[in-house]
Amino acid sequence: MTGFRTIVPAVQAALTAAISAAAPSDTVVSLGYPPGGLAAKAIWVSADFDMDVAWATTGWHLREEDATIEVRIAVSKAAGTVLDPQADALALAGVVEDALAADRTLGGVVDRAEVTHSKGQEAIPEEHKHEFGITLTVSWAGETVA
């Protein structure tokens, strides 16, 4: 093997593209934290990752990655209650789920990808706003050849 090789960047790019294609037009979708800061509705695929690597055959340069990345959702609203941005954030989480359900292989990049965990959290926002965020953990398995 001639260095550390991973399919993480390909997974991140494919997942961002799938979410972008499925997201409502009023939602900012990005790979990494949105440039220019958060919009009223935002989804971003984190650049962070967590990975376990198993060598399938020593010396053959084939390995399997079992990994996770986070997809973060943030919604901010100036009116209503915290349940309003929570409902919108849950709807955007459904967009991510639907994008993965449409193609669990992300265009053949992985064997399977799926949301395996989620956490919702109310933010402490600026005055006169309600904000809610959800972090989805997307897990996948795939093989890479060096």
HELIX and SHEET records of a PDB file:
HELIX    1   1 VAL A    8  ALA A   22  1                                  15    
HELIX    2   2 LEU A   83  ALA A  102  1                                  20    
SHEET    1   A 4 VAL A  28  LEU A  31  0                                        
SHEET    2   A 4 LYS A  41  VAL A  45  1                                        
SHEET    3   A 4 LEU A  62  LYS A  77 -1                                        
SHEET    4   A 4 ASP A  50  THR A  57 -1                                        
SHEET    1   B 5 VAL A  28  LEU A  31  0                                        
SHEET    2   B 5 LYS A  41  VAL A  45  1                                        
SHEET    3   B 5 LEU A  62  LYS A  77 -1                                        
SHEET    4   B 5 HIS A 130  VAL A 145 -1                                        
SHEET    5   B 5 ARG A 112  GLU A 122 -1                                        
END                                                                             
